[in-house]
């Protein structure tokens, strides 16, 4: 005997009972786009209305499947009245709802399910903390005015939120998914969020994509993306989304899903209006950032202590506030000069990167300006890090240029006497990184000294000995006193004595600085 629908069910609900047994799609759409719009104002009558407790009955204690069929709940264009409460239940059936309206929130916390798909549905709020699915959870193209709670949920395969519009709860949180685990991909391309998207300590086995996402902080909560200590098994995308294929697409992906926008093609950038926190995150593949960050007041893009083999930072619009990479560790740094903020809004303290792979021409002078624009305080380790990366790429001349800039920047922090001495070193030999300057100064001193002594020959040191006089060799012997050029038998007096002493001092200073600079270059080599 075939099990019958319970007493008190409406004719529409009885039809749904039979469709559930047979695994058929229960479609109540009229075919008119305005009437079928779940977000519109059209009134849906009794023929398109079922009670939430009827759906709960079917999913938790529904009838056996018809012979040769697989029971499933598949609804199109249906209005659900009342709160759908599946909390703690075991949902063993496939669930797919399209173009549906829910009058009240969905309660599915602590439940177990296979695959749940809600596509283009209006859902006031979804409570799904500690939900465990063996398959996908799809909430694509939906509108959820009061947000979602997915705290500690476990998604067996993919979590999809593409093109969904989310509002927030009274605490300013639109998505509360701290501690969530997604076995494969978390895709939220072109999502629109008004409130905090919180993913603290979330673990994602595959990709985490926010291509073309629009994230807006709200007055009561200035955080728009909070992904502190997130772990991503592949790549994180905070990048643009190609426009082609998305507009009017009826799928929950859109044909633009996962595609990289070709150069010059229309695209929608990732935009964040508020704080973005990715501190202590781990990205096993790469972290790609090319969006727009509109930061106001104390807002910040925090990449503190992130770990990733590759960080691509190629924003077309400079962030309007601070960007912090303090103690971050990356393999390849792929960036452009125009991507970084200006005005001491860049934190690079302890930032470690192995290789520089600029996506656009990035000169060594621009790199030095990048460092010097990072902080008001002198940070020598930042210069050493940049020089080491340049040397690994074989750019030894650029590395020396960076270390020279380090010494000039350091001079500004020294007391006045040390600053004066530093200027002398800079002007003469460029702190040892410009040894050619010393040769020019020595030649100038040699020429001036030779000209002086050509007209001011000193008296012999011994009256009974008169060595051959050569003003050029005498001047050179004063500049390099450790070398005997046969001009040691003269005794300058008066003003010539001071000129000679000056040549000796200048020679020692220039010679020792040249030796120090040569030693430094050999050590760097």
Residue pairs with C-beta under 8 A, 6 or more apart in sequence:
3 63
3 64
5 13
5 14
5 17
5 18
6 57
9 17
9 54
10 46
10 50
12 28
12 46
12 47
12 48
12 49
12 50
13 50
13 51
13 54
15 26
16 26
16 50
16 54
16 58
16 75
17 58
17 63
18 24
19 25
19 26
19 74
20 26
20 58
20 62
20 63
20 71
20 72
20 73
20 93
21 62
21 63
21 64
21 65
21 66
21 69
21 71
22 65
22 66
22 69
22 71
23 65
23 66
23 69
23 70
23 71
23 72
23 74
24 74
25 74
25 75
25 76
26 74
26 75
26 76
26 78
27 75
27 76
27 77
28 44
28 47
28 48
28 75
28 76
28 77
28 78
29 36
29 76
29 77
29 99
30 36
30 77
34 40
34 42
35 42
36 42
36 77
36 99
37 99
38 77
38 99
38 100
38 101
38 120
38 121
38 122
38 143
39 122
39 143
44 77
44 79
44 101
48 77
48 78
48 79
49 78
49 79
49 80
49 81
50 75
50 78
50 79
50 80
50 81
51 80
51 81
51 82
52 80
52 81
52 82
52 83
52 84
52 85
52 102
52 103
52 104
53 82
53 85
55 73
55 80
55 84
56 84
56 85
56 86
56 89
58 73
58 93
59 73
59 86
59 89
59 91
59 93
59 95
60 86
60 89
60 90
60 91
62 71
62 93
63 71
64 71
65 71
70 94
71 93
72 93
72 94
72 95
72 96
73 93
73 94
73 95
73 96
73 97
74 94
74 95
74 96
74 97
75 96
75 97
75 98
75 100
76 97
76 98
76 99
76 100
77 98
77 99
77 100
78 97
78 100
78 101
79 100
79 101
79 103
80 100
80 101
80 102
80 103
81 103
81 104
82 103
82 104
83 104
83 105
83 106
83 107
84 102
84 104
84 105
84 106
84 107
84 108
85 107
86 106
86 107
86 108
86 111
87 107
87 108
87 109
87 110
87 111
87 127
88 109
88 110
88 111
89 108
89 111
89 112
90 111
90 112
91 111
91 112
91 113
91 114
91 116
92 113
92 114
93 114
94 114
94 115
95 113
95 115
95 116
95 117
96 115
96 117
96 119
97 117
97 118
97 119
97 121
98 119
98 120
98 121
99 119
99 120
99 121
100 118
100 121
100 122
101 121
101 122
102 121
102 122
102 123
102 124
103 124
104 124
105 123
105 124
105 125
105 126
105 127
105 146
106 123
106 125
106 126
106 127
106 128
107 127
108 116
108 126
108 127
108 128
108 131
109 127
109 128
109 129
109 130
109 131
109 149
110 129
110 130
110 131
111 128
111 131
111 132
112 131
112 132
112 133
113 131
113 132
113 133
113 134
113 135
114 133
114 134
114 135
115 133
115 134
115 135
115 136
115 137
115 138
115 157
116 133
116 135
116 136
116 137
116 138
117 136
117 138
117 252
118 138
118 139
118 140
118 142
119 138
119 140
119 141
119 142
119 252
120 140
120 141
120 142
121 142
121 143
122 142
122 143
123 139
123 142
123 143
123 144
124 144
124 145
124 146
125 144
125 145
125 146
125 147
125 148
125 169
126 139
126 144
126 147
126 148
126 149
127 149
128 137
128 148
128 149
128 150
128 153
129 149
129 150
129 151
129 152
129 153
129 176
130 151
130 152
130 153
130 154
131 137
131 150
131 153
131 154
131 155
132 153
132 154
132 156
133 154
133 155
133 156
133 157
134 156
134 157
135 156
135 157
136 155
136 156
136 157
136 158
136 159
136 160
137 153
137 155
137 158
137 159
137 160
138 158
138 160
138 252
139 148
139 160
139 161
139 164
140 160
140 161
140 162
140 163
140 164
140 252
140 253
141 162
141 163
141 164
141 252
142 164
142 165
143 164
143 165
143 166
144 164
144 165
144 166
144 167
145 166
145 167
146 167
146 168
146 169
147 166
147 167
147 168
147 169
147 173
147 174
147 175
147 176
147 195
148 166
148 174
148 175
148 176
148 177
149 176
149 177
150 175
150 176
150 177
150 180
151 176
151 177
151 178
151 179
151 180
152 178
152 179
152 180
153 177
153 180
153 181
154 180
154 181
154 183
155 180
155 181
155 182
155 183
156 183
157 183
157 184
158 182
158 184
158 185
158 186
158 187
158 206
159 180
159 182
159 185
159 186
159 187
160 187
160 188
160 252
160 253
161 175
161 186
161 187
161 188
161 191
162 187
162 188
162 189
162 190
162 191
162 252
162 253
162 254
162 257
163 189
163 190
163 191
163 192
163 246
163 254
164 188
164 191
164 192
165 191
165 192
166 174
166 175
166 191
166 192
166 193
166 194
166 195
167 174
167 194
167 195
168 174
168 194
168 195
168 196
168 218
168 221
169 176
169 195
171 220
171 221
172 195
172 196
172 217
172 218
172 219
172 220
172 221
173 195
173 196
173 198
173 221
174 193
174 194
174 195
174 196
174 197
175 193
175 195
175 196
175 197
175 198
175 199
176 198
177 198
177 199
177 202
178 198
178 199
178 200
178 201
178 202
179 200
179 201
179 202
180 199
180 202
180 203
181 202
181 203
182 202
182 203
182 204
182 205
182 206
183 205
183 206
184 205
184 206
185 204
185 205
185 206
185 207
185 208
185 209
186 202
186 204
186 206
186 207
186 208
186 209
187 207
187 209
187 253
187 257
187 258
188 209
188 210
188 213
189 209
189 210
189 211
189 212
189 213
189 241
189 254
189 256
189 257
190 211
190 212
190 213
190 214
190 241
190 246
190 254
190 268
191 210
191 213
191 214
191 215
192 213
192 214
192 216
193 213
193 214
193 215
193 216
193 224
194 216
194 218
195 216
195 217
195 218
195 221
195 224
196 217
196 218
196 221
196 223
196 224
196 225
196 226
197 215
197 224
197 225
197 226
197 227
198 223
198 226
199 225
199 226
199 227
199 230
200 226
200 227
200 228
200 229
200 230
201 228
201 229
201 230
202 227
202 230
202 231
203 230
203 231
204 230
204 231
204 232
204 233
205 233
205 234
206 233
206 234
207 232
207 234
207 235
207 236
207 237
207 285
208 230
208 232
208 234
208 235
208 236
208 237
209 236
209 237
209 258
210 225
210 237
210 238
210 270
211 237
211 239
211 240
211 241
211 270
212 240
212 241
212 267
212 268
212 269
212 270
213 238
213 270
213 271
214 271
215 224
215 225
215 271
215 272
215 273
215 274
215 276
216 224
216 273
216 274
217 223
217 224
217 273
217 274
217 275
217 299
222 274
222 275
222 297
222 298
222 299
223 274
223 275
223 277
224 272
224 273
224 274
224 275
224 276
225 272
225 274
225 275
225 276
225 277
225 278
226 275
226 277
227 277
227 278
227 281
228 277
228 278
228 279
228 280
228 281
229 279
229 280
229 281
230 278
230 281
230 282
231 281
231 282
231 284
232 281
232 282
232 283
232 284
232 285
232 287
233 284
233 285
234 284
234 285
235 283
235 285
235 286
235 287
235 288
236 281
236 283
236 286
236 287
236 288
237 270
237 288
238 270
238 272
238 287
238 288
238 289
238 290
238 291
239 269
239 270
239 288
239 289
239 290
239 291
240 261
240 267
240 268
240 269
240 270
240 290
240 291
241 256
241 261
241 267
241 268
241 270
242 256
242 259
242 260
242 261
242 262
242 265
242 266
242 267
243 256
243 261
243 265
243 266
243 267
243 268
244 255
244 256
244 265
244 266
245 254
245 255
245 256
245 259
246 254
246 255
246 256
249 255
249 256
261 267
269 290
269 291
269 292
269 316
269 317
270 290
270 291
270 292
271 291
271 292
271 294
272 291
272 292
272 293
272 294
272 301
273 294
274 294
274 295
274 296
274 299
275 295
275 298
275 299
275 300
275 301
275 302
276 293
276 300
276 301
276 302
277 302
278 287
278 301
278 302
278 303
278 306
279 302
279 303
279 304
279 305
279 306
280 304
280 305
280 306
281 287
281 303
281 306
281 307
281 308
282 306
282 307
282 308
283 306
283 307
283 308
283 309
284 308
284 309
285 308
285 309
285 310
286 308
286 309
286 310
286 311
286 312
287 303
287 306
287 308
287 310
287 311
287 312
288 312
289 311
289 312
289 313
289 314
289 315
290 312
290 313
290 314
290 315
290 316
290 339
291 315
292 315
292 316
292 317
293 301
293 315
293 319
293 320
293 321
293 323
294 320
295 301
295 319
295 320
295 321
295 322
296 320
296 321
299 321
299 322
300 321
300 322
300 323
300 324
301 319
301 321
301 322
301 323
301 324
302 324
303 311
303 323
303 324
303 325
303 328
304 324
304 325
304 326
304 327
304 328
304 347
305 326
305 327
305 328
305 329
306 325
306 328
306 329
306 330
307 328
307 329
307 330
308 330
308 331
309 330
309 331
309 332
310 330
310 331
310 332
310 334
311 328
311 330
311 332
311 333
311 334
311 335
311 353
312 334
312 335
312 359
313 333
313 334
313 335
313 336
313 339
313 340
314 334
314 335
314 336
314 339
314 359
314 360
315 338
315 339
316 338
316 339
318 338
318 339
318 340
318 341
318 342
319 340
319 341
319 345
320 341
321 341
321 345
322 341
322 345
322 346
322 347
323 340
323 341
323 345
323 346
323 347
324 346
324 347
325 346
325 347
325 348
325 351
326 347
326 348
326 349
326 350
326 351
327 349
327 350
327 351
327 352
328 350
328 351
328 352
329 352
329 353
330 352
330 353
330 354
331 353
331 354
331 355
332 353
332 354
332 355
332 356
332 357
333 353
333 355
333 356
333 357
333 389
334 357
334 358
334 359
335 358
335 359
335 362
336 358
336 359
336 360
336 362
337 358
337 360
337 361
337 362
337 366
337 370
338 360
340 346
340 370
340 373
342 373
343 373
344 373
344 374
344 375
344 376
346 370
346 373
346 374
346 375
347 374
347 375
348 371
348 374
348 375
348 379
348 382
349 375
349 379
349 381
349 382
350 381
351 382
351 385
352 385
353 385
353 389
354 389
354 392
355 389
355 392
355 393
356 362
356 367
356 389
356 390
356 393
364 390
364 395
364 398
364 401
364 402
365 401
367 386
367 398
367 402
368 386
368 401
368 402
368 405
371 379
371 382
371 383
371 386
371 402
371 405
372 405
372 409
374 382
378 409
378 410
378 412
378 413
380 406
380 410
383 402
383 403
383 405
383 406
383 409
384 403
384 406
386 399
386 402
387 399
387 400
387 402
387 403
387 406
388 399
390 396
390 398
390 399
390 402
391 399
391 524
396 524
396 525
399 524
400 433
400 521
400 524
401 433
403 433
403 524
404 430
404 431
404 433
404 434
407 422
407 425
407 426
407 431
407 433
408 426
408 431
410 422
411 418
411 419
411 422
411 423
411 426
412 419
414 422
422 431
424 509
425 431
425 432
425 513
427 437
428 437
428 438
428 441
428 509
428 510
428 513
429 435
429 437
429 438
429 510
429 513
429 514
429 517
430 437
430 517
431 517
432 513
432 514
432 516
432 517
432 518
432 520
432 521
433 517
433 520
433 521
434 517
435 514
435 517
435 518
435 521
438 510
438 511
438 513
438 514
438 517
439 514
441 506
441 510
442 479
442 507
442 510
445 475
445 479
445 503
445 506
445 507
445 510
446 472
446 475
446 476
446 479
449 471
449 475
449 478
449 479
449 499
449 503
450 471
450 472
450 475
452 471
452 475
452 496
452 499
453 471
453 474
453 475
453 496
453 499
454 471
456 492
456 495
456 496
456 499
457 469
457 471
457 490
458 490
458 491
458 492
458 493
458 496
459 490
459 491
459 493
460 466
460 467
460 489
460 490
460 491
461 488
461 489
461 490
461 491
462 489
465 489
467 486
467 487
467 489
467 490
468 486
469 487
469 490
470 487
473 485
473 486
473 487
474 485
474 487
474 490
475 503
476 483
476 485
477 483
477 484
477 485
477 487
477 488
478 500
478 503
478 504
478 507
479 503
479 504
479 506
479 507
479 510
480 507
480 511
481 504
481 507
481 508
492 499
492 500
